[in-house]
Amino acid sequence: MTKFNEQDSLIRAKKKVRQIQIFYLHLVGYLIVVSLILYNFYIMNDGPHIEAVIWINSSTIVGWTIFIIIHWWRTFKGGFLFKKEWEDRKIEEY
């Protein structure tokens, strides 16, 4: 391997490790918030705004679950539209 290829590989590896770290931080935040929302469901009493609170909490869980799945996919499986091969091809093109 040439020195340029080694540096390029090192930069890509550091970038991948950083993406994985960010995903795990996102996952921990998600788990904390979801556990607090579930606890909120457990301790909720009847009140005038119970339907709104349930709707907001439920939509938060559903929305964030979708985003965490997308983040997992992009981190470990690759992008949906712009995969690494596409990026490399465009870099070479320009």
C-alpha positions in Angstrom: 0.0 0.0 0.0 1.2 3.5 -0.7 1.4 6.1 1.9 -1.6 8.0 0.3 -3.8 4.8 0.5 -2.8 4.2 4.1 -3.7 7.8 5.1 -6.9 7.6 3.2 -7.8 4.3 4.9 -6.9 5.8 8.3 -9.1 8.8 7.7 -12.0 6.6 6.6 -11.6 4.3 9.6 -11.6 7.3 12.0 -14.7 8.7 10.3 -16.5 5.3 10.6 -15.5 5.0 14.3 -16.9 8.6 14.9 -20.2 7.7 13.2 -20.5 4.6 15.4 -19.8 6.7 18.5 -22.5 9.2 17.6 -25.0 6.4 16.9 -24.4 4.9 20.3 -24.9 8.3 22.0 -28.1 8.7 20.0 -29.2 5.2 21.1 -28.5 5.9 24.8 -30.4 9.2 24.6 -33.3 7.4 22.9 -33.4 4.6 25.5 -33.4 7.2 28.4 -36.2 9.3 26.9 -38.3 6.3 26.0 -38.0 4.9 29.5 -39.0 8.2 31.0 -42.0 8.4 28.6 -43.1 4.9 29.5 -42.8 5.8 33.2 -44.9 8.8 32.5 -47.6 6.5 31.0 -47.4 4.4 34.2 -47.9 7.3 36.6 -50.4 9.3 34.6 -53.8 10.1 36.2 -57.0 11.1 34.5 -57.1 14.8 33.7 -58.4 17.3 31.2 -55.4 16.9 28.8 -54.7 13.2 29.0 -55.4 12.5 25.3 -53.0 15.2 24.2 -50.3 14.0 26.5 -50.7 10.4 25.3 -50.7 11.5 21.7 -47.6 13.7 22.1 -45.7 10.9 24.0 -46.8 8.2 21.5 -45.8 10.3 18.5 -42.5 11.0 20.1 -41.8 7.3 20.6 -42.9 6.4 17.1 -41.0 9.2 15.4 -37.8 8.8 17.3 -37.9 5.0 16.7 -38.1 5.6 13.0 -35.1 8.0 13.2 -33.0 5.6 15.2 -33.7 2.9 12.7 -32.6 5.2 9.9 -29.5 6.2 11.8 -28.6 2.6 12.5 -29.1 1.8 8.8 -26.9 4.6 7.7 -24.2 3.9 10.2 -23.9 0.1 9.8 -25.4 -0.7 6.4 -24.7 2.4 4.3 -26.8 5.3 2.9 -30.1 4.9 1.2 -29.5 7.0 -1.9 -25.9 8.0 -1.9 -23.8 5.0 -1.1 -20.0 5.0 -0.7 -19.5 3.7 -4.3 -21.5 6.6 -5.6 -19.5 9.1 -3.6 -16.2 7.6 -4.8 -17.4 7.6 -8.4 -18.4 11.3 -8.2 -15.1 12.2 -6.6 -13.2 10.6 -9.4 -15.4 12.2 -11.9 -14.7 15.7 -10.6 
